[in-house]
Amino acid sequence: MAGESRQELKFDLTDLYLTAPAFTRAGGAIGDAVSLATSQLEGLGTFWGNDAAGQKVGAVYAPYQAKLLQLLAVVSGEVAGVADGINKMAAEYDIAEQANIAKIRSLSSEMP
């Protein structure tokens, strides 16, 4: 058809398999940073103070601190999980590619 792209979609399985560990490392690095931040913040205790202004700040700050650290821990796991998705995609692509090659070979052998 007119206007269709003639580009081919190709995957390099080696590149996919080599890319996946980068996501595992990135997720681990995020997790390490979250753990470090959590321990440092816990070490500070209630750093906002016990006066009236400090109590107001603490009442607002503390729940958001906990929620943010929890969300960052989830992000860590999700980023690391991308590696599993890449590996699964590469494996399924390889299976499909091998099936296509086998089918083409069988069709070729059937031709006179």
N, CA, C and O of each residue as an XYZ file, in Angstrom:
448
protein
N       0.833     -1.181      0.000
C       0.000      0.000      0.000
C       0.879      1.247      0.000
O       1.988      1.250      0.535
N       0.369      2.278     -0.598
C       1.106      3.534     -0.645
C       1.239      4.110      0.759
O       0.296      4.065      1.550
N       2.414      4.650      1.061
C       2.629      5.284      2.350
C       3.041      4.342      3.457
O       3.355      4.797      4.557
N       3.053      3.021      3.201
C       3.468      2.084      4.243
C       4.971      2.108      4.397
O       5.708      2.297      3.429
N       5.406      1.920      5.592
C       6.833      1.873      5.872
C       7.395      0.536      5.416
O       6.753     -0.502      5.578
N       8.572      0.562      4.856
C       9.243     -0.660      4.415
C      10.263     -1.133      5.443
O      11.035     -2.054      5.178
N      10.266     -0.509      6.608
C      11.210     -0.905      7.639
C      10.797     -2.231      8.253
O       9.612     -2.534      8.393
N      11.808     -3.014      8.616
C      11.554     -4.292      9.251
C      11.724     -4.156     10.753
O      12.553     -3.386     11.238
N      10.936     -4.906     11.462
C      11.067     -4.953     12.907
C      11.937     -6.157     13.235
O      11.560     -7.298     12.965
N      13.103     -5.899     13.819
C      14.016     -6.973     14.172
C      14.439     -6.818     15.626
O      14.574     -5.710     16.147
N      14.638     -7.947     16.250
C      15.139     -7.962     17.612
C      16.469     -8.684     17.628
O      16.640     -9.701     16.956
N      17.390     -8.172     18.375
C      18.643     -8.867     18.598
C      18.532     -9.474     19.990
O      18.580     -8.763     20.994
N      18.386    -10.778     20.039
C      18.171    -11.447     21.319
C      19.336    -11.207     22.280
O      19.128    -11.050     23.483
N      20.542    -11.179     21.758
C      21.702    -10.934     22.617
C      21.586     -9.565     23.277
O      21.834     -9.419     24.473
N      21.208     -8.565     22.487
C      21.047     -7.221     23.050
C      19.962     -7.200     24.122
O      20.121     -6.561     25.162
N      18.863     -7.897     23.866
C      17.797     -7.938     24.867
C      18.294     -8.583     26.160
O      18.095     -8.047     27.250
N      18.940     -9.738     26.023
C      19.428    -10.428     27.217
C      20.501     -9.622     27.947
O      20.614     -9.703     29.170
N      21.284     -8.850     27.204
C      22.319     -8.020     27.839
C      21.746     -6.763     28.487
O      22.344     -6.207     29.408
N      20.589     -6.316     28.007
C      19.946     -5.121     28.549
C      19.232     -5.405     29.870
O      19.210     -4.554     30.759
N      18.663     -6.566     29.999
C      17.854     -6.899     31.173
C      18.577     -6.666     32.505
O      17.978     -6.091     33.414
N      19.829     -7.082     32.660
C      20.490     -6.883     33.956
C      20.632     -5.414     34.369
O      20.725     -5.115     35.560
N      20.649     -4.508     33.411
C      20.727     -3.084     33.751
C      19.511     -2.669     34.573
O      19.623     -1.844     35.481
N      18.363     -3.232     34.261
C      17.151     -2.911     35.023
C      17.206     -3.536     36.415
O      16.742     -2.943     37.389
N      17.771     -4.728     36.500
C      17.934     -5.357     37.807
C      18.848     -4.503     38.681
O      18.553     -4.260     39.851
N      19.962     -4.050     38.102
C      20.896     -3.207     38.854
C      20.252     -1.874     39.243
O      20.420     -1.412     40.371
N      19.522     -1.259     38.321
C      18.879      0.029     38.614
C      17.849     -0.125     39.728
O      17.782      0.703     40.636
N      17.053     -1.179     39.658
C      16.076     -1.415     40.721
C      16.748     -1.637     42.059
O      16.275     -1.151     43.087
N      17.865     -2.379     42.048
C      18.616     -2.599     43.276
C      19.204     -1.310     43.822
O      19.202     -1.083     45.032
N      19.708     -0.465     42.929
C      20.279      0.820     43.355
C      19.211      1.709     43.970
O      19.456      2.383     44.970
N      18.028      1.711     43.370
C      16.924      2.496     43.940
C      16.567      1.943     45.314
O      16.375      2.702     46.265
N      16.479      0.631     45.415
C      16.163      0.003     46.698
C      17.206      0.321     47.761
O      16.863      0.595     48.911
N      18.489      0.285     47.372
C      19.555      0.629     48.317
C      19.429      2.076     48.781
O      19.602      2.369     49.964
N      19.128      2.975     47.854
C      18.978      4.391     48.202
C      17.789      4.597     49.137
O      17.859      5.402     50.066
N      16.713      3.883     48.896
C      15.533      3.987     49.768
C      15.877      3.479     51.168
O      15.499      4.090     52.168
N      16.591      2.365     51.228
C      16.985      1.821     52.536
C      17.887      2.788     53.294
O      17.725      2.993     54.497
N      18.837      3.377     52.577
C      19.741      4.341     53.202
C      18.968      5.565     53.699
O      19.169      6.019     54.826
N      18.092      6.089     52.857
C      17.302      7.261     53.251
C      16.421      6.931     54.451
O      16.288      7.740     55.369
N      15.826      5.756     54.443
C      14.963      5.346     55.551
C      15.748      5.282     56.852
O      15.306      5.799     57.877
N      16.910      4.648     56.809
C      17.687      4.534     58.047
C      18.202      5.900     58.511
O      18.247      6.172     59.711
N      18.585      6.751     57.571
C      19.041      8.085     57.959
C      17.901      8.911     58.566
O      18.091      9.601     59.567
N      16.742      8.834     57.964
C      15.598      9.577     58.497
C      15.173      9.031     59.856
O      14.823      9.795     60.756
N      15.204      7.704     60.003
C      14.862      7.123     61.305
C      15.874      7.549     62.363
O      15.523      7.747     63.527
N      17.145      7.690     61.944
C      18.186      8.126     62.860
C      17.985      9.557     63.339
O      18.408      9.921     64.436
N      17.341     10.356     62.515
C      17.072     11.748     62.900
C      15.951     11.854     63.919
O      15.875     12.828     64.667
N      15.097     10.870     63.949
C      13.956     10.909     64.858
C      12.979     12.000     64.443
O      12.826     12.302     63.260
N      12.326     12.581     65.434
C      11.357     13.651     65.161
C      12.106     14.977     65.111
O      12.062     15.775     66.048
N      12.783     15.186     64.011
C      13.671     16.349     63.860
C      12.928     17.668     63.762
O      13.552     18.729     63.782
N      11.637     17.622     63.658
C      10.862     18.859     63.506
C      10.588     19.514     64.850
O      10.087     20.637     64.890
N      10.898     18.854     65.933
C      10.790     19.471     67.250
C       9.461     19.209     67.940
O       8.522     18.660     67.364
N       9.424     19.626     69.197
C       8.240     19.378     70.017
C       7.420     20.632     70.302
O       6.399     20.561     70.986
N       7.860     21.785     69.781
C       7.069     23.001     69.994
C       5.825     22.949     69.111
O       5.670     22.017     68.323
N       4.958     23.917     69.228
C       3.691     23.917     68.490
C       3.913     23.887     66.978
O       3.246     23.139     66.264
N       4.852     24.704     66.494
C       5.125     24.736     65.049
C       5.701     23.401     64.590
O       5.326     22.885     63.537
N       6.618     22.841     65.388
C       7.211     21.549     65.046
C       6.172     20.442     65.013
O       6.218     19.575     64.140
N       5.257     20.459     65.931
C       4.195     19.454     65.964
C       3.304     19.540     64.724
O       2.872     18.523     64.181
N       3.037     20.770     64.288
C       2.237     20.940     63.063
C       2.987     20.386     61.853
O       2.413     19.680     61.024
N       4.270     20.716     61.765
C       5.086     20.222     60.648
C       5.139     18.700     60.689
O       4.933     18.043     59.668
N       5.411     18.142     61.854
C       5.513     16.691     61.998
C       4.233     15.970     61.642
O       4.263     14.898     61.037
N       3.110     16.554     62.016
C       1.820     15.925     61.723
C       1.577     15.824     60.216
O       0.953     14.874     59.744
N       2.068     16.795     59.476
C       1.894     16.787     58.023
C       3.015     15.982     57.357
O       2.767     15.204     56.437
N       4.237     16.176     57.827
C       5.413     15.602     57.178
C       5.502     14.080     57.330
O       5.711     13.369     56.348
N       5.346     13.587     58.551
C       5.591     12.173     58.848
C       4.792     11.210     57.962
O       5.377     10.270     57.424
N       3.487     11.407     57.790
C       2.750     10.470     56.933
C       3.234     10.503     55.480
O       3.286      9.468     54.816
N       3.589     11.697     54.991
C       4.072     11.789     53.602
C       5.453     11.154     53.453
O       5.760     10.556     52.421
N       6.275     11.286     54.475
C       7.590     10.653     54.435
C       7.424      9.141     54.301
O       8.047      8.515     53.444
N       6.594      8.571     55.138
C       6.383      7.122     55.103
C       5.807      6.682     53.758
O       6.237      5.676     53.193
N       4.844      7.430     53.256
C       4.214      7.073     51.978
C       5.218      7.184     50.829
O       5.262      6.311     49.961
N       6.017      8.239     50.817
C       7.008      8.417     49.760
C       8.023      7.278     49.770
O       8.348      6.730     48.716
N       8.518      6.924     50.930
C       9.492      5.834     51.017
C       8.880      4.508     50.579
O       9.541      3.685     49.946
N       7.623      4.314     50.920
C       6.927      3.095     50.495
C       6.770      3.069     48.973
O       6.995      2.032     48.348
N       6.392      4.183     48.381
C       6.245      4.254     46.924
C       7.573      4.044     46.211
O       7.625      3.381     45.175
N       8.640      4.602     46.757
C       9.958      4.413     46.156
C      10.400      2.953     46.241
O      11.066      2.456     45.333
N      10.042      2.272     47.308
C      10.347      0.843     47.416
C       9.589      0.059     46.341
O      10.129     -0.888     45.768
N       8.359      0.444     46.070
C       7.580     -0.193     45.002
C       8.236      0.078     43.647
O       8.350     -0.825     42.819
N       8.663      1.316     43.423
C       9.349      1.664     42.169
C      10.589      0.801     41.997
O      10.863      0.322     40.897
N      11.332      0.602     43.061
C      12.525     -0.243     43.016
C      12.186     -1.635     42.491
O      12.861     -2.151     41.600
N      11.161     -2.226     43.033
C      10.740     -3.563     42.596
C      10.239     -3.581     41.166
O      10.510     -4.522     40.421
N       9.512     -2.550     40.783
C       8.975     -2.487     39.426
C      10.087     -2.314     38.391
O      10.054     -2.940     37.331
N      11.060     -1.474     38.695
C      12.178     -1.280     37.764
C      12.951     -2.590     37.621
O      13.280     -2.997     36.506
N      13.237     -3.242     38.727
C      13.939     -4.525     38.667
C      13.113     -5.551     37.901
O      13.671     -6.392     37.195
N      11.793     -5.493     38.030
C      10.906     -6.428     37.342
C      10.890     -6.275     35.836
O      10.491     -7.197     35.124
N      11.318     -5.122     35.339
C      11.394     -4.925     33.889
C      12.337     -5.960     33.279
O      12.115     -6.425     32.161
N      13.382     -6.317     34.010
C      14.326     -7.326     33.519
C      13.615     -8.650     33.246
O      13.879     -9.304     32.237
N      12.719     -9.042     34.141
C      11.967    -10.285     33.926
C      11.121    -10.192     32.658
O      11.030    -11.149     31.889
N      10.508     -9.037     32.450
C       9.698     -8.839     31.252
C      10.532     -8.905     29.982
O      10.113     -9.504     28.991
N      11.706     -8.294     30.008
C      12.589     -8.330     28.837
C      13.018     -9.760     28.554
O      12.983    -10.206     27.408
N      13.424    -10.483     29.598
C      13.851    -11.871     29.412
C      12.720    -12.738     28.879
O      12.936    -13.586     28.013
N      11.528    -12.529     29.391
C      10.369    -13.311     28.923
C      10.068    -12.977     27.468
O       9.807    -13.873     26.665
N      10.102    -11.694     27.125
C       9.839    -11.288     25.747
C      10.877    -11.890     24.806
O      10.533    -12.385     23.733
N      12.135    -11.849     25.205
C      13.197    -12.403     24.364
C      13.011    -13.904     24.179
O      13.165    -14.417     23.070
N      12.688    -14.597     25.235
C      12.483    -16.047     25.147
C      11.303    -16.383     24.235
O      11.390    -17.298     23.415
N      10.210    -15.651     24.376
C       9.032    -15.910     23.541
C       9.298    -15.545     22.083
O       8.828    -16.227     21.173
N      10.051    -14.469     21.866
C      10.414    -14.099     20.502
C      11.279    -15.186     19.879
O      11.087    -15.544     18.717
N      12.222    -15.710     20.639
C      13.093    -16.768     20.135
C      12.290    -18.011     19.786
O      12.526    -18.628     18.747
N      11.356    -18.382     20.629
C      10.508    -19.546     20.358
C       9.713    -19.336     19.078
O       9.640    -20.227     18.232
N       9.114    -18.152     18.937
C       8.336    -17.859     17.728
C       9.228    -17.854     16.492
O       8.846    -18.363     15.438
N      10.409    -17.279     16.627
C      11.341    -17.229     15.494
C      11.776    -18.632     15.081
O      11.840    -18.935     13.889
N      12.070    -19.473     16.039
C      12.470    -20.855     15.722
C      11.314    -21.626     15.078
O      11.537    -22.433     14.176
N      10.095    -21.383     15.532
C       8.925    -22.035     14.930
C       8.741    -21.564     13.490
O       8.418    -22.362     12.611
N       8.944    -20.271     13.248
C       8.833    -19.751     11.879
C       9.896    -20.348     10.972
O       9.608    -20.712      9.832
N      11.104    -20.449     11.462
C      12.186    -21.039     10.672
C      11.871    -22.495     10.352
O      12.064    -22.943      9.222
N      11.391    -23.224     11.341
C      11.038    -24.632     11.116
C       9.926    -24.755     10.090
O       9.958    -25.646      9.241
N       8.955    -23.878     10.161
C       7.841    -23.917      9.201
C       8.334    -23.599      7.792
O       7.943    -24.265      6.834
N       9.180    -22.600      7.664
C       9.720    -22.249      6.336
C      10.529    -23.408      5.771
O      10.425    -23.716      4.584
N      11.327    -24.046      6.604
C      12.115    -25.199      6.143
C      11.219    -26.340      5.705
O      11.484    -26.995      4.696
N      10.149    -26.581      6.469
C       9.263    -27.673      6.081
C       8.537    -27.349      4.784
O       8.328    -28.238      3.958
N       8.150    -26.096      4.591
C       7.508    -25.697      3.338
C       8.483    -25.797      2.179
O       8.108    -26.203      1.079
N       9.728    -25.430      2.420
C      10.752    -25.514      1.367
C      10.999    -26.953      0.957
O      11.194    -27.239     -0.224
N      10.991    -27.841      1.905
C      11.255    -29.251      1.571
C      10.077    -29.887      0.851
O      10.253    -30.896      0.168
N       8.885    -29.328      0.986
C       7.703    -29.861      0.310
C       7.625    -29.404     -1.135
O       6.915    -30.003     -1.943
N       8.351    -28.344     -1.461
C       8.293    -27.803     -2.829
C       9.119    -28.680     -3.768
O      10.184    -29.171     -3.393
N       8.619    -28.874     -5.000
C       9.367    -29.716     -5.969
C      10.616    -29.039     -6.464
O      11.347    -29.609     -7.274
